[in-house]
Amino acid sequence: MPRSLLSELRHLYTTALLGLSVAAGLPTSVVAQEPTKTRFVDCSLLVAAEYPATWPTHPFPRFQLIHERTIGPVSTLNIDVLLMDGNTGTQMDVPPHSVVRPELKREKSGPFGLAWTDRIEAWQFGGEACVVDCRRLLDQAADGVSPLVQPADIEAFEQQHRRVGFGDVVLFRSDYSDRYYRPFPEGSRYIADVVDRLAPGYPDPGPEAMEFLGQRGVLTAGTDSASMGPL
């Protein structure tokens, strides 16, 4: 590949490739960068049966790696079955998580209730990462309740860096996954203890923050919490 083309591609594909996360784990090394210092960062969580990779309540199935058959002690061929659904590990979320289909004519019905996963354009996953520091919110709520990211948190990023807008991927960093995504039994703190109201909820953007991003023209957002839906 010609060096000039390679340089152009590196410029086009900027820091954030994973945006829409319901349970995205942002490493502490993810920071806002200048376009000339673009790099790829893997923001995905480890998926394993001994980790809290799936939502613990019905109807979501638990992630399973089933060792179906071992062909032989010296064989390179074994049979494993991987059982998982779309709500596993680092994942994308879409508007129908919160917006109802328009034909149902409910309070939250709207056109975005039809924006399913297969209708999201691939280009929306690319953009410059705008990492909003929300670490002050970690564990700052009652048990079972999520502390909410507010428009003021986004404005603080803008004052320090620049205005966010169309083409940006806004990532909310609370370090929640860094601290609590652990193997069981310690990993119960990640989601199960929160659902059971034994621990404070994960920080997440509130409705006002999402409205703020919409007004700015931002199409893609990510979080290092357990879900793109506060409790």
Buried (B, 14 or more C-beta within 10 A) or exposed (E): EEEEEEEEEBEEBBBBBBBBBBBBBBBEEBEBBEEEEBEEBEBBBEBEBEBBBBBBEEEBEBBEEEEEEEEEEEEEEEEEEEEBEEBBBBBBBBBBEBBBBEEEEEEEBBEBBBBEEEEBEEEBBBBBBBBBBBEEBBBEBEEBBBBBBBBEBBBBBBEEEEEBBEBBBBBBBBBBBBBBBBEEEEBBBBBBBBBEEEBBBBBBBBEEBBEBBEEBEBBBBBBBBBBBBBB
